[in-house]
Amino acid sequence: MAFPLHNAARNGDVAGLTAQIGEGANLELRDPQRRTALHLAAWAGHVDCVKALVAAGAQVAASAQDDMNALHFAATKGNADVIKFLLRPTNEGGGGMKVNAKTRIGVNALMLAAKQGHKEAAAVLLERKADPAATDRRGLTAAEMCKDGELKAQLQEALEARNASTAGNAADAAKQQQKKQRNLKKVRDEDGRPQQPAAAAAAAGDAQQAAQGAAEGGEEAEAAAAAPAIGADLPPEVAARLAREAAEADAAAAAAQAAGGGGEGPAAGGAAGAAAPAAAAATARPAKKPRVMLACEDEDFEDQD
């Protein structure tokens, strides 16, 4: 089977490539190794062909065998210009590919460039935030795969800088947490008490109201307990008589108050005389009106005088 689009892309034939695109060529057609025309253009380093295919709508992230994409093919051959275009954001007219994407065996573009000793390609990848600490399935980094001494030193330096940056970020986060704790402690010290969340404050307010209500109820209970209870510890007939006498004394006091301020002479004297026993009875009684508690459980609690 012939692959004319693939041939034009691999050979850098931009005119032939664009002509086939204009005729409706299948941009995603795969060869026996499942490679597209974009893969071959990236591998061969023909950046104009790569741009023409991407502009025509070729799938930039398409993978061939072993999940090799266009960026992996470009890094294998050290094609820095193609790498720059593929990593450029799409809103800037680039391919928008992910710099740390890995193949099926766990290698990324930086590892592929380092293994072949492509210094410029590796530098471009590091500039685009390729991770020098990434490892393949065997646990090897790009620096450990590299055989070129100069490039290996550069990759090792990048790895150390990355680790230092990570440690620095962790230290900064710890400092921020400590600062937050100090500020919180300062607020607590100024208030003299820990800051309560809204729910805890509401619960504290409810508890305070409940305690206040209980205190008021206790005062009422004490006042009620202080009032003498007639009949609590007396025989039924005695309690009934005392209650009746108290009621008569109250009635006499009310009558005397209603008749007070009238005239002088015998009528006034009679009213005063009638009010005297009531006044004496009122003086003898406690200030608080007594509660009458009759022993009603006994059937015969009438006055038996």
Summary of the structure (lengths in Angstrom):
residues: 305
radius of gyration: 51.5
end to end distance: 136.0
largest distance: 147.6
contacts: 855
relative contact order: 0.06
helix: 63%
strand: 1%
